[in-house]
Amino acid sequence: MPSIILDQISFSTPEGEPLFSELTLAFPPGRTGIVGRNGVGKSSLLSLLTGARIPDAGSVSVAGRVGHLAQAVQPRQGETIAEALGVAPDLARLSRLLDGTGTPEDAAEADWTLEARIEACFTRLDLPQLDPDRPVASLSGGQQTRMAMARLLLEEPDIIILDEPTNNLDACGREAVTGLLGDWRGMALVVSHDRALLRQMDTILELSSLGARLYGGNWDHFAERKDAERAAAEQTLAHAERRVAMVDRQVQAVRERQARRDAGGRRKRGKGDMPKILLDARQNSAERTAGSQSRIATRLRGEAEAAAEAARDALEAVAEVNLRLGSSELSPGRTVLAFDDVTGGPDIADPIIGELTFSITGPERVAVVGPNGTGKTTLLRLATGSLAPIAGHVRITPRHAMLDQQMDRLDPSLSIRENFLRANPKDGENACRAALARFLFRADAALQKVGTLSGGEMLRAGLAITLGGGAPPELLLLDEPTNHLDLDAIAAIENGLRAYDGAVLVISHDEDFLGNIGVTRRISLPQRPGQ
């Protein structure tokens, strides 16, 4: 039976930052989704499981044949589909036998089921039947990812390990991968931020600052339990902090009573109306009582603070974007974008978009959907004017902003603060700092150079600069905003967009994201002939 067991694993980054310390974990049978913030060690964990990296301490035990799909699938120069599938020698052997030039060794080693198995794998992954000699580089990024998954299926491993398998896939590709994992009966470990894919899992492994923890059930069960656990932990912490405050009040009250008694004793001693021996006895008794009360108070304060500290340790610090944005002042009847019989594309002789007409009026949330290669990004370029139409007319509000993973509108050499002030010249320093803080860039975090930010931080900075100013745009255009983001970053982006009252035109294959930001209409681009 296939299995993977980690025993007392410790591992640090090349910079010396510890990711795992004495981690012991046995992966359960079935499909396990691995989630956690970017930088917490998800891909590093996979590299330890596949043997690509060696732990600093501890051991990894793997029983069964492992197939691994890395996050970035890069074909070699000139590599063919047959070579990418790892079957070029086998197909060449079959070809020699069929044309009569094969050897006895070819006949002995021939796999006559291979072509049928390749065809079945392609069908399973929603790939067309492709010429084995075709260069892999001629395929789209999503097709290359599915080609790599087809190789895994042909190898018939006992365990598959996948790192973000649905990144860069269109809806059909995502459905194919989700369906494949839904039917998978072996062991699977999948790092993903795709909530639809995570719903196919039997178990969720969460990596966080608190360590690694397994949760039975799929993404929805995990999210429900995490919400309940966090609410309980917050309640425990609030109770512990109230207990600390109560003990502090009690200690203060005891000290004040003792101070009043001491003052009374000094007055009586000063009057001389009580024998000295009795006054001394009372003073000694009071001092013993005060000392005892002080020790009790110190113990109670220590116990209360220890309980509060334990409650804080049990609660992972999760900062959330919680926004109050300025209004875009977009009226319900104002048209912010209109395409009138627009034809366009980079190649005038072969336009991608043909005679497209649509408009966005008021604060609509509209998604552009369609298979990869149908012109979704071209549509956004036509909308913003970075690509001129071949025919037809485009009208767009001057108050618009375009955000994508590259964040071209931000200067990477400047800080987040400097980019904000450049984009919002009417906002002063206080308004700038307040806006950035609402997007979790507080204090020195606002001084980070944009070029040093992660993908999630970059998009959050872009939203802060675009939406956090005194005059947010009437129309926001987004191109695959959730690619390469972790689930916490996606939640932050969703939160920010829900607080925005302008119009949105977005390209995304993430159905959960589209639902959470309130998309109500879709522009579906058809697959081009011969695509």
C-alpha positions as a printed Julia matrix, in Angstrom:
531×3 Matrix{Float64}:
   0.0    0.0     0.0
   1.49   3.41   -0.94
   2.5    5.63    1.96
   4.54   8.71    2.83
   5.82   9.24    6.38
   7.85  12.15    7.73
   9.81  11.47   10.91
  11.2   14.42   12.9
  11.84  16.5     9.77
  13.7   19.8    10.12
  14.38  22.05    7.14
  15.47  25.64    6.57
  15.61  27.91    3.53
  19.0   28.71    1.95
  18.84  32.0     3.89
  18.62  30.04    7.15
  14.93  30.67    7.87
  13.43  27.55    9.49
  10.37  26.15    7.69
   9.91  22.85    9.54
  11.14  21.85   12.97
  10.91  18.19   14.05
   7.83  17.65   11.9
   6.36  14.16   12.15
   3.49  13.35    9.81
   1.92  10.33    8.12
  -0.13  11.2     5.05
  -3.45   9.36    4.99
  -4.59   7.27    2.0
  -6.52   9.06   -0.72
  -6.28  12.68   -1.83
  -4.72  15.33    0.41
  -4.88  19.02   -0.43
  -2.05  21.14    0.99
  -2.88  24.76    1.79
  -1.16  27.66    3.51
   0.17  31.12    2.86
   2.85  31.71    0.26
   6.23  31.31    1.9
   5.06  28.88    4.58
   6.82  25.96    2.87
   4.29  24.15    0.65
   6.56  23.74   -2.38
   9.54  23.02   -0.12
   7.56  20.21    1.48
   6.86  18.7    -1.94
  10.55  18.92   -2.83
  11.35  16.93    0.32
   8.71  14.33   -0.53
  10.02  13.85   -4.08
  13.65  13.7    -2.97
  14.6   16.89   -4.82
  15.81  18.27   -1.48
  17.25  16.59    1.6
  16.02  17.53    5.09
  18.47  19.07    7.55
  17.4   16.41   10.03
  14.92  13.54   10.17
  13.8   11.18    7.42
  11.24  10.8     4.65
   9.91   7.29    3.96
   8.04   6.69    0.69
   6.46   3.37   -0.3
   5.26   3.2    -3.91
   6.09   4.79   -7.27
   5.8    8.58   -7.26
   4.79  10.83  -10.15
   5.45  14.55   -9.72
   4.07  17.58  -11.57
   6.02  20.75  -10.78
   4.37  24.17  -10.67
   6.3   25.48  -13.69
   6.28  23.19  -16.74
   9.08  24.31  -19.06
   9.65  22.3   -22.27
  13.18  21.79  -23.51
  14.09  23.56  -26.74
  12.77  21.55  -29.68
  11.11  18.97  -27.43
   8.3   17.02  -29.14
   5.07  15.79  -27.62
   6.35  12.21  -27.75
   9.49  13.24  -25.86
   7.47  15.2   -23.31
   5.35  12.12  -22.69
   8.48   9.99  -22.3
   7.36   7.62  -25.07
   9.46   8.69  -28.09
  11.57   5.46  -28.16
   8.45   3.32  -27.69
   6.56   5.03  -30.54
   9.64   4.78  -32.78
   9.81   1.04  -32.03
   6.15   0.59  -33.02
   6.75   2.62  -36.2
   9.66   0.38  -37.21
   7.59  -2.75  -36.65
   4.71  -1.35  -38.69
   6.92  -0.41  -41.67
   8.73  -3.74  -41.59
  12.14  -2.55  -40.38
  11.78  -3.71  -36.78
  14.13  -6.13  -35.07
  13.35  -9.15  -32.86
  14.23  -6.94  -29.89
  11.65  -4.39  -31.06
   9.01  -7.11  -31.26
   9.88  -8.38  -27.78
   9.71  -4.91  -26.19
   6.79  -3.42  -28.15
   3.82  -2.05  -26.21
   0.91  -2.39  -28.62
  -1.46  -0.72  -26.13
   0.58   2.49  -25.97
  -1.2    4.53  -28.65
  -4.6    3.63  -27.22
  -3.43   4.58  -23.72
  -2.11   7.93  -24.98
  -5.43   8.6   -26.69
  -7.32   7.73  -23.49
  -5.1   10.05  -21.41
  -5.62  12.92  -23.84
  -9.38  12.39  -23.78
  -9.39  12.24  -19.99
  -7.57  15.57  -19.8
  -9.63  17.25  -22.54
  -6.67  17.43  -24.93
  -7.09  17.05  -28.69
  -5.38  14.1   -30.37
  -2.03  15.69  -31.23
   0.75  14.68  -33.61
   3.52  13.11  -31.44
   6.15  14.96  -33.5
   4.6   18.37  -32.87
   6.81  20.73  -30.79
   5.58  21.17  -27.23
   6.39  24.88  -27.46
   3.56  25.27  -29.99
   1.0   24.37  -27.31
  -0.57  26.87  -24.91
   0.67  26.99  -21.33
  -2.45  25.21  -20.14
  -2.05  22.46  -22.75
   1.58  22.0   -21.69
   0.46  21.53  -18.08
  -2.12  18.94  -19.13
   0.51  17.25  -21.31
   2.69  16.87  -18.22
  -0.27  15.36  -16.37
  -0.81  12.94  -19.26
   2.76  11.75  -18.78
   1.97  11.08  -15.12
  -1.02   8.96  -16.1
   1.01   6.97  -18.62
   3.61   6.21  -15.93
   0.82   4.73  -13.75
   2.3    5.87  -10.42
   0.98   4.81   -7.02
   1.31   8.36   -5.7
   0.91  11.63   -7.61
   2.29  14.9    -6.25
   0.96  18.04   -7.93
   2.04  21.66   -7.34
  -0.66  24.17   -8.36
  -1.88  22.02  -11.29
  -4.68  24.39  -12.36
  -2.59  27.57  -12.6
  -2.87  29.08  -16.11
  -5.62  26.63  -17.12
  -8.9   27.77  -18.63
 -12.25  26.49  -17.4
 -12.1   23.33  -19.54
  -8.58  22.55  -18.34
  -9.57  23.11  -14.72
 -12.57  20.84  -15.11
 -10.36  18.15  -16.65
  -7.86  18.25  -13.77
 -10.64  18.42  -11.19
 -12.37  15.45  -12.82
  -9.11  13.5   -12.95
  -8.52  13.97   -9.23
 -12.15  13.29   -8.47
 -11.76   9.86  -10.1
  -8.25   9.18   -8.74
  -8.17   6.1    -6.53
  -4.48   6.15   -5.64
  -2.69   8.48   -3.25
  -2.47  12.14   -4.25
  -0.85  15.18   -2.63
  -1.93  18.47   -4.17
  -0.76  21.99   -3.38
  -3.47  24.33   -4.64
  -5.38  27.55   -4.05
  -8.16  26.34   -6.4
 -11.16  25.87   -4.11
 -13.06  23.81   -6.69
 -10.1   21.42   -6.89
  -9.74  21.31   -3.1
 -13.36  20.19   -2.87
 -12.22  16.91   -4.49
  -9.86  16.19   -1.59
 -10.42  13.66    1.19
  -8.11  15.47    3.62
  -6.67  18.97    3.95
  -3.18  19.57    5.35
  -2.75  23.13    6.57
   0.74  24.58    6.96
   0.82  27.7     9.11
   2.92  29.54   11.67
   1.43  27.15   14.22
   2.8   24.09   12.4
   1.17  21.37   10.26
  -2.28  19.96   10.92
  -4.47  17.45    9.08
  -8.23  18.0     8.74
 -10.52  15.23    7.55
 -12.85  16.19    4.7
 -12.64  18.54    1.73
 -12.17  22.29    1.45
 -15.67  23.2     2.61
 -15.36  21.05    5.75
 -11.92  22.53    6.42
 -13.11  26.13    6.0
 -16.07  25.51    8.32
 -13.87  23.94   11.01
 -11.26  26.69   10.71
 -13.92  29.36   11.19
 -15.26  27.54   14.26
 -11.76  27.02   15.69
 -10.82  30.64   15.16
 -14.04  31.86   16.79
 -13.41  29.57   19.77
  -9.76  30.65   20.04
 -10.76  34.33   19.89
 -13.35  33.73   22.62
 -10.76  31.94   24.78
  -8.3   34.79   24.29
 -10.92  37.42   25.11
 -11.85  35.52   28.3
  -8.18  35.19   29.28
  -7.54  38.9    28.71
 -10.65  39.79   30.77
  -9.28  37.55   33.53
  -5.95  39.41   33.46
  -7.77  42.75   33.7
  -9.96  41.47   36.57
  -6.92  40.23   38.52
  -5.22  43.58   37.96
  -8.28  45.38   39.37
  -8.41  43.04   42.38
  -4.71  43.52   43.07
  -5.1   47.27   42.84
  -8.09  47.19   45.22
  -6.11  45.13   47.76
  -3.18  47.54   47.54
  -5.47  50.54   48.04
  -7.12  48.94   51.11
  -3.71  48.11   52.54
  -2.53  51.66   51.89
  -5.55  53.03   53.78
  -4.86  50.68   56.73
  -1.21  51.71   56.76
  -2.18  55.37   56.75
  -4.61  54.76   59.64
  -1.92  52.96   61.62
   0.5   55.84   61.15
  -2.12  58.32   62.37
  -2.8   56.27   65.51
   0.92  55.92   66.19
   1.27  59.65   65.8
  -1.55  60.37   68.29
   0.0   58.05   70.89
  -3.42  56.87   72.19
  -2.57  53.14   71.79
   0.2   51.17   73.54
   3.34  50.77   71.39
   3.43  47.0    71.88
  -0.09  46.72   70.45
   0.72  49.04   67.56
   3.84  46.99   66.72
   1.83  43.76   66.82
  -0.78  45.2    64.49
   1.9   46.49   62.13
   3.63  43.1    62.0
   0.31  41.37   61.34
  -0.53  43.87   58.6
   2.86  43.4    56.98
   2.46  39.61   57.04
  -1.02  39.95   55.52
   0.24  42.38   52.89
   3.12  40.05   52.0
   0.78  37.09   51.73
  -1.67  39.06   49.59
   1.17  40.28   47.38
   2.38  36.71   46.79
  -1.17  35.54   46.02
  -1.69  38.49   43.68
   1.59  37.79   41.89
   0.65  34.12   41.47
  -2.85  34.92   40.2
  -1.49  37.57   37.82
   1.08  35.11   36.49
  -1.54  32.38   35.99
  -3.89  34.77   34.2
  -1.14  36.12   31.93
   0.08  32.59   31.16
  -3.47  31.6    30.15
  -3.71  34.66   27.92
  -0.33  33.93   26.33
  -1.37  30.32   25.67
  -4.56  31.6    24.03
  -2.53  33.95   21.83
  -0.18  31.13   20.83
  -3.18  29.0    19.8
  -4.49  31.77   17.55
  -2.57  32.34   14.34
  -2.19  36.03   13.65
  -4.28  36.68   10.53
  -4.61  40.28    9.42
  -7.65  40.95    7.26
  -8.34  43.67    4.76
 -11.37  45.45    6.18
 -12.14  48.43    4.02
 -14.03  51.67    4.0
 -13.31  53.07    0.56
 -14.19  56.39   -0.93
 -17.05  56.36   -3.4
 -16.42  56.16   -7.14
 -19.61  58.25   -7.47
 -20.63  56.14  -10.45
 -24.28  56.75  -11.3
 -26.43  53.71  -12.19
 -27.16  55.01  -15.7
 -23.64  55.98  -16.72
 -21.97  53.82  -19.41
 -18.33  53.24  -18.48
 -17.35  50.96  -21.38
 -18.86  50.31  -24.8
 -17.7   48.14  -27.72
 -19.46  48.87  -31.01
 -18.8   46.16  -33.66
 -15.16  45.93  -32.57
 -12.73  43.72  -34.48
  -9.16  43.53  -33.27
  -6.0   41.65  -32.41
  -2.22  41.94  -32.69
  -2.29  40.53  -36.25
  -4.41  42.59  -38.64
  -4.59  39.65  -41.04
  -5.89  37.31  -38.34
  -8.0   39.24  -35.79
  -8.84  37.43  -32.55
 -11.89  39.55  -31.68
 -14.56  39.84  -34.35
 -17.48  42.29  -34.49
 -17.96  42.37  -30.71
 -20.64  44.65  -29.25
 -21.39  45.11  -25.55
 -21.56  47.82  -22.9
 -21.18  48.13  -19.12
 -23.53  50.56  -17.42
 -23.38  51.58  -13.78
 -21.62  49.47  -11.12
 -21.94  46.17  -12.99
 -19.61  43.24  -12.29
 -18.86  41.54  -15.63
 -16.6   38.53  -16.3
 -14.91  37.78  -19.63
 -14.84  34.0   -20.07
 -13.76  31.54  -22.73
 -11.03  29.0   -23.51
  -7.41  30.11  -23.54
  -6.52  31.77  -26.83
  -9.97  33.23  -27.51
  -8.87  36.83  -26.95
  -9.76  37.66  -23.35
  -6.59  39.66  -22.66
  -6.85  41.2   -26.14
 -10.32  42.44  -25.19
  -8.88  44.24  -22.14
  -6.1   45.76  -24.26
  -8.69  47.03  -26.73
 -10.74  48.42  -23.84
  -7.84  50.36  -22.32
  -6.53  51.61  -25.66
  -3.17  49.83  -25.47
  -4.28  48.05  -28.67
  -6.18  49.95  -31.36
  -9.17  48.19  -32.96
  -8.95  47.1   -36.58
 -12.59  48.09  -37.02
 -15.37  49.44  -34.83
 -15.27  51.84  -31.91
 -14.4   51.58  -28.2
 -15.54  54.14  -25.63
 -14.25  54.0   -22.05
 -14.52  56.33  -19.07
 -11.29  58.25  -18.49
 -11.6   57.22  -14.85
 -10.54  53.61  -15.3
  -7.67  51.47  -14.02
  -6.18  48.2   -15.23
  -4.6   45.72  -12.81
  -2.88  42.48  -13.74
  -0.2   40.23  -12.27
   2.57  42.37  -13.82
   1.26  45.6   -12.25
   2.69  47.67  -15.09
   1.19  50.87  -13.64
   3.45  50.6   -10.56
   7.09  51.69  -10.57
   9.11  48.81   -9.07
  11.94  51.17   -8.09
   9.65  53.24   -5.86
   8.12  52.36   -2.5
   4.44  51.56   -2.08
   4.01  54.97   -0.42
   5.73  56.79   -3.29
   3.63  54.96   -5.88
   0.46  55.89   -3.97
   1.33  59.59   -3.8
   2.3   59.61   -7.48
  -1.05  58.03   -8.48
  -3.08  60.16   -6.03
  -1.4   63.61   -6.05
  -4.3   65.28   -4.23
  -3.95  62.98   -1.21
  -1.56  64.05    1.53
   0.72  61.96    3.74
  -1.94  61.19    6.36
  -4.49  60.07    3.76
  -1.81  57.97    2.04
  -0.77  56.21    5.25
  -4.39  55.61    6.29
  -5.29  54.13    2.9
  -2.25  51.83    2.82
  -2.9   50.7     6.4
  -6.41  49.62    5.4
  -4.73  47.28    2.9
  -2.35  46.01    5.63
   0.67  48.11    4.61
   1.28  49.73    7.99
   4.26  51.75    9.22
   7.51  50.54    7.58
   5.61  48.04    5.38
   4.48  51.03    3.29
   8.14  51.85    2.58
   8.88  48.55    0.83
  10.04  48.82   -2.78
   7.32  47.52   -5.09
   9.9   45.41   -6.92
  10.52  43.35   -3.76
   6.87  42.36   -3.2
   5.38  38.9    -3.68
   2.57  38.38   -6.2
  -0.11  38.69   -3.54
   1.49  41.77   -1.97
   1.9   43.33   -5.42
  -1.79  42.95   -6.25
  -2.81  44.19   -2.79
  -0.56  47.23   -3.28
  -2.11  47.82   -6.7
  -5.6   47.73   -5.21
  -4.54  50.04   -2.36
  -3.08  52.58   -4.79
  -6.0   52.31   -7.22
  -8.95  52.08   -4.83
  -7.63  53.67   -1.64
  -7.25  57.21   -2.95
  -9.75  59.99   -2.59
 -11.23  59.38   -6.05
 -11.41  55.65   -6.93
 -11.92  54.86  -10.65
 -15.36  54.3   -12.1
 -14.18  51.11  -13.86
 -11.61  48.54  -12.71
 -10.25  46.0   -15.22
  -8.6   42.84  -13.84
  -6.68  40.14  -15.74
  -6.46  36.8   -13.86
  -5.98  38.49  -10.48
  -5.9   35.26   -8.44
  -3.16  33.41  -10.34
  -0.25  32.49   -8.03
  -1.94  33.95   -4.94
  -2.51  31.97   -1.75
  -5.99  31.63   -0.32
  -5.49  34.35    2.32
  -4.34  36.79   -0.38
  -7.34  35.87   -2.56
  -9.67  36.5     0.4
  -8.05  39.92    0.9
  -8.58  40.8    -2.78
 -12.2   39.62   -2.63
 -12.74  41.74    0.47
 -11.29  44.81   -1.22
 -13.41  44.37   -4.35
 -16.59  43.88   -2.33
 -15.95  47.27   -0.71
 -15.49  48.96   -4.1
 -18.68  50.54   -5.51
 -17.55  51.03   -9.12
 -17.82  48.76  -12.17
 -15.57  45.72  -12.67
 -14.54  43.89  -15.85
 -12.56  40.79  -14.91
 -10.9   37.82  -16.58
 -10.81  34.82  -14.27
 -11.37  31.07  -14.4
 -11.89  30.95  -10.62
 -15.62  30.48  -10.16
 -15.43  30.97   -6.38
 -13.68  34.3    -6.89
 -16.24  35.46   -9.47
 -19.09  34.55   -7.14
 -17.51  36.21   -4.12
 -16.96  39.57   -5.87
 -20.55  39.63   -7.14
 -20.23  38.99  -10.89
 -23.71  39.07  -12.42
 -22.98  38.97  -16.17
 -20.54  37.2   -18.49
 -19.14  37.95  -21.91
 -18.34  34.57  -23.45
 -15.74  34.54  -26.23
 -16.06  31.61  -28.64
 -13.25  29.22  -29.5
 -11.67  30.17  -32.8
 -11.87  27.77  -35.77
  -8.97  25.35  -35.81
  -7.92  26.26  -32.28
